[in-house]
Amino acid sequence: MWIGSCEIVLPDGVLPHGAVRVEEGFIAEIAEQPIAAPDIDGHGLLLLPGLVDLHGDMIDREIQPRPGATFPIEMAVVDLDKRHAACGITTALVAVSFYEDPLAARGVRSEETAKEIITTIVALKPFLATEMRVHARFEINNSHAEPILRDLVRNDAINLVSLMDHTPGQGQSQDVEHYVRLVARDRGLDEASVAAQAKALVAEREAKPDIWDNLLTFIDLARQKRLIIASHDDHTPEKVAMMSGLGASISEFPVSLAVAHEAKSRGLHTVMGAPNALRGTSNSGNLSAREALHAGALDALASDYHASALLHAAFVLEADGLKPLHDSVGLVTLAPATAAGLTDRGAIAVGKRADLVMVDRSPVLRVVGTFRCGRLIHGEPRVLSAVASYPRAGAIRRPTPNEITAPALAGEDPGATT
């Protein structure tokens, strides 16, 4: 199949009138000139690599869009899958939190719910359009989480684990007074009750000074399983040094420029939020992704809490003159794929997976077609009609209960072709 008449975003530049040939799920050829009668005529649309998302927290809201209104997890996973495809995300590391926030209005974040989410994602993999992987967020203060995580790691259900400590006074919440005001505002609580709870959390954390030492066995298991380990909300150079020593290869959401530079100097991939880059400011009042980018201390962007921000951030950075388009697109494609150890995707290059996104910039930026391994998983009518004779991803069917409770290994990729 030839996809032609497109502006093709390559790793080192933009090909203004090129074409890409897809065979058996991979990119077989790239033509630098227009070809006659391509199977899909892009009519000048942009063709990008499929987006790779290292950290997206959206599953919580799919399960519980309003406090007290909870929906089935399998329904939430399928809906999130559709959202990813429509946003051009072909590989998503879904962030699942092993943290029960005592101040949260939502009842989704708990270790048991997290386990059920992960089990469901693994079970549904053969039925999903995008490649959904698991990013387990391990709150180190949660003593109940470690045995559950250990079993999931042993069973190959997790692809990336991030280690985090959300105790007020560190990480993104170094300013406790700011933390209290923010939580009270966002969750409709009075500041006095939030301040009391924050004080209790700090006291509880201070009673566990050796908590990192107690995690060494789990970290050793993660390293034996060759999991990607990320550090979350690093707030001091010393924290970066410690996490690097534990085997972390990613520093996600560093809270200051000094910390981001330290992570870079130690060879860690620095990852920040696409909403931060798009809006130009951190929602928590910490490091601006644009400032980090300008200083050469930012490697990749993640959706964080807004799936469509990933694509839009890349184009806004280009429009604002911070990066040429191929470099800004690389922040959401090749760079996160590299950080995740996924060397078979993230770029339009011969031999890479044919994970591709067709984008129209007029009248507004939007995805008009998404391909995973050369198969259409999302498309507007003009793209659907163009590929009517080419195989598309099959319709999602509802799995049986046995398929959900006895999942396949997370490392399997049913969407890949051989």
C-alpha positions as CSV (number, residue, x, y, z in Angstrom):
1,M,0.0,0.0,0.0
2,W,1.3,3.4,-1.0
3,I,0.3,6.5,1.0
4,G,1.2,9.5,-1.2
5,S,0.8,13.2,-1.8
6,C,1.7,14.0,1.8
7,E,4.1,16.2,3.7
8,I,6.1,13.5,5.5
9,V,7.7,14.3,8.8
10,L,11.0,12.5,9.0
11,P,13.4,12.4,11.9
12,D,15.6,15.0,10.3
13,G,13.2,17.2,8.3
14,V,10.0,17.4,6.4
15,L,9.6,15.9,2.9
16,P,7.1,18.2,1.1
17,H,5.7,15.8,-1.6
18,G,6.6,12.3,-0.6
19,A,5.1,8.9,-0.3
20,V,5.4,5.9,2.0
21,R,5.0,2.2,1.0
22,V,3.7,-0.1,3.7
23,E,4.1,-3.9,3.5
24,E,3.1,-6.4,6.2
25,G,2.9,-3.8,8.9
26,F,6.2,-2.1,8.3
27,I,7.6,0.8,6.3
28,A,9.1,-0.7,3.2
29,E,10.0,2.4,1.1
30,I,10.0,6.1,1.2
31,A,9.7,8.0,-2.1
32,E,11.0,11.6,-2.1
33,Q,8.9,12.5,-5.2
34,P,5.1,12.2,-5.9
35,I,4.0,8.8,-7.2
36,A,1.2,8.2,-9.6
37,A,-2.1,6.8,-8.2
38,P,-1.2,6.0,-4.6
39,D,-3.6,3.7,-2.7
40,I,-4.3,6.6,-0.4
41,D,-4.0,10.2,-1.7
42,G,-3.2,12.5,1.2
43,H,-4.0,15.6,-0.8
44,G,-1.2,17.5,1.0
45,L,-2.0,16.3,4.5
46,L,0.8,15.8,7.0
47,L,2.0,12.3,7.7
48,L,3.6,11.7,11.1
49,P,4.8,8.7,13.0
50,G,2.3,7.3,15.5
51,L,2.5,9.2,18.8
52,V,4.0,7.3,21.8
53,D,2.7,8.3,25.3
54,L,4.8,7.4,28.3
55,H,2.4,8.7,31.0
56,G,-1.3,9.3,30.6
57,D,-3.5,9.4,33.7
58,M,-6.8,9.4,31.8
59,I,-8.1,6.0,32.8
60,D,-9.3,7.3,36.2
61,R,-11.6,9.7,34.6
62,E,-12.9,7.1,32.1
63,I,-13.8,4.9,35.1
64,Q,-15.3,7.7,37.2
65,P,-16.1,10.8,35.2
66,R,-17.9,12.3,38.2
67,P,-17.5,11.5,42.0
68,G,-19.7,8.6,42.8
69,A,-20.5,7.7,39.2
70,T,-18.4,4.6,38.5
71,F,-18.4,2.6,35.2
72,P,-17.1,-0.9,34.3
73,I,-13.3,-1.0,33.9
74,E,-13.5,-2.9,30.6
75,M,-15.8,-0.2,29.2
76,A,-13.3,2.5,30.3
77,V,-10.3,0.7,28.7
78,V,-12.1,0.4,25.4
79,D,-13.2,4.0,25.5
80,L,-9.7,5.2,26.3
81,D,-8.4,3.1,23.4
82,K,-10.7,4.9,21.0
83,R,-9.6,8.3,22.4
84,H,-6.0,7.4,21.9
85,A,-6.6,6.4,18.3
86,A,-8.5,9.6,17.6
87,C,-5.7,11.6,19.1
88,G,-3.0,9.9,17.0
89,I,-1.5,7.9,19.9
90,T,-0.6,4.4,18.7
91,T,1.4,3.3,21.7
92,A,0.2,4.3,25.2
93,L,1.7,3.5,28.5
94,V,-1.4,3.9,30.6
95,A,-0.5,5.2,34.1
96,V,-2.2,3.2,36.8
97,S,-1.7,4.6,40.3
98,F,-1.1,2.4,43.4
99,Y,-2.0,5.3,45.7
100,E,-5.0,5.9,47.8
101,D,-5.2,9.6,48.3
102,P,-6.9,10.4,51.7
103,L,-7.9,13.8,50.3
104,A,-9.2,12.6,46.9
105,A,-12.9,13.0,46.0
106,R,-12.5,10.2,43.5
107,G,-12.6,6.6,44.8
108,V,-10.6,5.1,41.9
109,R,-7.0,5.2,43.1
110,S,-6.4,2.2,45.3
111,E,-4.2,-0.9,45.0
112,E,-7.1,-3.3,44.4
113,T,-8.6,-1.1,41.7
114,A,-5.2,-0.6,40.1
115,K,-4.7,-4.4,40.0
116,E,-8.1,-4.8,38.3
117,I,-7.3,-2.1,35.8
118,I,-4.0,-3.7,34.9
119,T,-5.5,-7.2,34.6
120,T,-8.2,-5.8,32.3
121,I,-5.8,-4.0,30.1
122,V,-3.7,-7.1,29.6
123,A,-6.8,-9.2,28.9
124,L,-8.2,-6.8,26.4
125,K,-5.0,-6.3,24.4
126,P,-6.1,-8.6,21.5
127,F,-9.3,-6.5,21.2
128,L,-7.8,-3.0,21.2
129,A,-7.0,-0.8,18.3
130,T,-3.9,0.8,19.8
131,E,-1.0,-0.8,21.7
132,M,-1.8,-0.3,25.3
133,R,1.0,-0.9,27.8
134,V,1.1,-0.6,31.6
135,H,2.9,2.2,33.5
136,A,2.5,1.3,37.2
137,R,2.8,4.3,39.5
138,F,4.2,3.0,42.8
139,E,3.7,5.3,45.7
140,I,6.5,4.2,48.0
141,N,4.5,5.0,51.2
142,N,1.8,2.5,50.3
143,S,3.0,-0.7,52.0
144,H,0.0,-2.6,50.7
145,A,1.0,-2.1,47.1
146,E,4.4,-3.8,47.0
147,P,3.2,-7.5,47.2
148,I,0.6,-6.8,44.5
149,L,3.1,-5.1,42.3
150,R,5.6,-7.9,42.8
151,D,3.1,-10.5,41.5
152,L,2.2,-8.3,38.5
153,V,5.9,-7.8,37.7
154,R,6.6,-11.6,37.9
155,N,3.6,-12.2,35.6
156,D,5.0,-9.7,33.0
157,A,1.9,-7.5,33.3
158,I,3.9,-4.3,33.8
159,N,6.1,-2.5,31.2
160,L,7.3,0.5,33.2
161,V,7.2,1.4,36.9
162,S,7.6,4.9,38.3
163,L,8.7,5.4,41.9
164,M,7.1,8.4,43.6
165,D,6.5,10.0,46.9
166,H,3.7,12.5,47.1
167,T,4.2,13.5,50.7
168,P,3.6,17.3,51.0
169,G,6.9,19.2,51.3
170,Q,8.7,17.5,48.4
171,G,8.3,16.6,44.8
172,Q,5.9,18.9,43.0
173,S,4.5,19.9,46.4
174,Q,7.6,21.4,48.1
175,D,5.6,24.5,49.1
176,V,3.2,23.0,51.6
177,E,1.1,26.2,51.8
178,H,0.7,26.2,48.0
179,Y,-0.2,22.5,48.2
180,V,-2.9,23.1,50.8
181,R,-4.4,26.0,48.7
182,L,-4.3,24.0,45.5
183,V,-5.9,20.8,47.0
184,A,-8.6,22.8,48.8
185,R,-9.5,24.6,45.6
186,D,-9.5,21.6,43.3
187,R,-11.4,19.3,45.7
188,G,-13.8,21.7,47.3
189,L,-12.3,21.2,50.8
190,D,-11.6,23.8,53.5
191,E,-7.9,24.7,53.9
192,A,-7.9,23.8,57.6
193,S,-8.8,20.2,57.0
194,V,-6.3,19.9,54.1
195,A,-3.6,21.4,56.3
196,A,-4.3,18.9,59.1
197,Q,-4.2,16.0,56.7
198,A,-1.0,17.3,55.1
199,K,0.6,17.5,58.6
200,A,-0.4,13.9,59.3
201,L,1.0,12.7,56.0
202,V,4.4,14.4,56.7
203,A,4.5,12.8,60.2
204,E,3.7,9.4,58.7
205,R,6.5,9.7,56.1
206,E,9.0,10.9,58.7
207,A,8.4,7.7,60.7
208,K,9.7,5.7,57.7
209,P,13.2,7.1,57.2
210,D,14.5,3.8,55.6
211,I,11.7,3.4,53.1
212,W,13.9,3.5,50.1
213,D,16.2,0.7,51.6
214,N,13.1,-1.4,52.1
215,L,12.3,-1.2,48.3
216,L,15.6,-2.6,47.1
217,T,14.3,-6.1,46.7
218,F,11.4,-4.9,44.6
219,I,13.7,-2.7,42.5
220,D,16.0,-5.7,42.0
221,L,13.1,-7.7,40.7
222,A,12.1,-4.9,38.3
223,R,15.6,-4.7,37.0
224,Q,15.8,-8.5,36.5
225,K,12.6,-8.3,34.5
226,R,14.2,-5.5,32.4
227,L,11.5,-3.0,33.3
228,I,12.0,0.6,32.5
229,I,12.2,2.5,35.9
230,A,11.2,6.1,36.1
231,S,11.6,8.6,38.9
232,H,8.7,10.9,39.4
233,D,8.7,14.6,40.5
234,D,12.4,14.8,41.2
235,H,13.0,17.9,43.4
236,T,16.7,17.9,44.2
237,P,19.9,16.9,42.4
238,E,20.5,14.4,45.3
239,K,17.2,12.7,44.6
240,V,18.2,12.3,40.9
241,A,21.5,10.8,41.9
242,M,19.8,8.3,44.2
243,M,17.3,7.3,41.6
244,S,19.9,6.9,39.0
245,G,21.8,4.6,41.3
246,L,18.7,2.5,41.7
247,G,18.5,2.0,38.0
248,A,16.1,4.7,36.9
249,S,16.5,5.7,33.3
250,I,13.7,8.3,33.1
251,S,13.1,11.5,35.2
252,E,9.5,12.4,34.7
253,F,8.3,15.9,35.6
254,P,11.4,17.3,37.2
255,V,10.3,20.3,39.2
256,S,13.2,22.7,38.6
257,L,15.7,23.4,35.8
258,A,18.7,22.4,38.0
259,V,17.1,19.0,38.6
260,A,16.4,18.5,34.9
261,H,20.0,19.4,34.1
262,E,21.2,16.9,36.7
263,A,19.1,14.2,35.2
264,K,20.4,14.9,31.7
265,S,24.0,14.9,33.0
266,R,23.4,11.4,34.4
267,G,22.0,10.1,31.2
268,L,18.3,10.0,32.2
269,H,15.6,10.8,29.7
270,T,13.7,13.9,30.9
271,V,9.9,13.8,30.4
272,M,7.5,16.6,31.0
273,G,3.8,17.2,30.4
274,A,2.4,18.1,27.0
275,P,-0.3,20.3,28.7
276,N,2.5,22.2,30.4
277,A,4.2,22.8,27.0
278,L,1.0,23.7,25.3
279,R,-0.2,26.1,28.0
280,G,3.3,27.5,28.7
281,T,3.1,26.8,32.4
282,S,3.0,24.1,35.0
283,N,-0.3,23.5,36.6
284,S,1.5,23.0,39.9
285,G,3.6,26.1,39.6
286,N,6.9,24.2,38.9
287,L,9.2,24.1,36.0
288,S,7.8,25.2,32.6
289,A,8.3,22.6,29.9
290,R,9.2,25.5,27.5
291,E,11.9,26.7,29.8
292,A,13.4,23.2,30.0
293,L,13.2,22.9,26.2
294,H,14.9,26.2,25.7
295,A,17.6,25.2,28.1
296,G,18.2,21.9,26.4
297,A,17.0,19.9,29.4
298,L,13.8,18.3,27.9
299,D,13.8,15.1,25.9
300,A,10.2,14.1,25.6
301,L,6.6,15.0,26.3
302,A,3.8,12.9,27.8
303,S,0.1,13.5,27.7
304,D,-0.1,13.6,31.5
305,Y,-3.8,14.2,31.9
306,H,-5.0,15.3,28.4
307,A,-4.6,12.9,25.4
308,S,-5.0,15.4,22.7
309,A,-2.5,17.8,24.2
310,L,0.3,15.5,22.9
311,L,-0.2,16.3,19.3
312,H,-1.2,19.9,19.8
313,A,1.8,20.7,21.9
314,A,4.1,19.6,19.1
315,F,2.5,22.0,16.7
316,V,2.3,24.9,19.1
317,L,6.0,24.6,19.9
318,E,6.7,24.7,16.2
319,A,4.3,27.7,15.6
320,D,5.9,29.6,18.5
321,G,9.4,29.1,17.0
322,L,10.8,26.9,19.8
323,K,11.5,23.9,17.5
324,P,11.3,23.0,13.8
325,L,8.4,20.7,13.2
326,H,10.4,17.5,12.8
327,D,12.1,18.2,16.2
328,S,8.8,19.1,18.0
329,V,7.1,16.0,16.6
330,G,10.1,13.9,17.8
331,L,9.3,15.0,21.3
332,V,6.1,13.0,21.1
333,T,7.2,10.1,18.9
334,L,10.9,9.1,18.6
335,A,12.0,10.4,22.0
336,P,9.4,8.7,24.1
337,A,9.8,5.5,22.1
338,T,13.5,5.6,22.7
339,A,13.0,6.2,26.5
340,A,10.6,3.2,26.6
341,G,13.1,1.0,24.8
342,L,10.8,0.6,21.8
343,T,13.3,0.8,19.0
344,D,10.8,-0.5,16.3
345,R,8.7,2.6,16.2
346,G,8.6,6.4,16.7
347,A,9.9,7.5,13.2
348,I,9.0,7.2,9.6
349,A,12.0,5.2,8.4
350,V,12.4,2.0,6.4
351,G,12.1,-1.0,8.7
352,K,10.1,0.7,11.4
353,R,6.5,-0.2,12.2
354,A,3.9,1.5,10.1
355,D,2.4,3.4,13.0
356,L,1.3,6.5,11.1
357,V,-0.9,9.5,11.6
358,M,-2.5,11.7,8.9
359,V,-3.0,15.3,10.2
360,D,-5.0,18.2,8.7
361,R,-4.1,21.7,9.8
362,S,-7.0,23.4,8.2
363,P,-9.3,24.8,9.4
364,V,-8.2,23.4,12.8
365,L,-5.5,20.9,13.7
366,R,-7.0,17.4,13.8
367,V,-6.2,13.7,13.2
368,V,-8.0,12.4,10.1
369,G,-6.4,8.9,10.0
370,T,-4.4,6.7,12.3
371,F,-2.7,3.5,11.3
372,R,-1.1,0.9,13.6
373,C,1.1,-1.7,11.9
374,G,-0.3,-0.4,8.6
375,R,-3.9,-1.1,9.6
376,L,-6.4,1.7,9.9
377,I,-7.7,2.1,13.4
378,H,-9.3,5.6,13.1
379,G,-10.3,7.6,10.1
380,E,-12.5,10.3,8.7
381,P,-14.8,9.3,5.8
382,R,-12.3,10.4,3.1
383,V,-9.6,8.1,4.6
384,L,-12.0,5.3,5.2
385,S,-13.1,5.3,1.5
386,A,-9.5,5.4,0.3
387,V,-8.6,2.2,2.2
388,A,-11.8,0.3,1.5
389,S,-9.9,-2.4,-0.3
390,Y,-7.1,-2.5,2.2
391,P,-7.3,-4.5,5.5
392,R,-8.4,-2.6,8.5
393,A,-8.3,-3.4,12.2
394,G,-11.3,-5.7,13.0
395,A,-14.2,-4.6,15.1
396,I,-13.8,-4.8,18.9
397,R,-15.8,-7.7,20.3
398,R,-16.7,-8.1,24.0
399,P,-14.4,-10.7,25.6
400,T,-15.6,-13.5,27.7
401,P,-15.2,-13.4,31.5
402,N,-12.5,-16.1,31.2
403,E,-10.5,-13.9,28.8
404,I,-10.5,-11.1,31.3
405,T,-9.5,-13.2,34.3
406,A,-6.9,-15.3,32.5
407,P,-5.0,-12.6,30.5
408,A,-2.2,-13.2,28.1
409,L,1.3,-12.0,28.9
410,A,1.7,-8.2,28.7
411,G,4.7,-8.6,26.5
412,E,2.7,-10.1,23.6
413,D,1.8,-7.7,20.8
414,P,-1.2,-9.1,18.9
415,G,-1.2,-6.1,16.5
416,A,2.2,-6.8,15.1
417,T,2.6,-8.7,11.9
418,T,5.2,-11.3,11.0
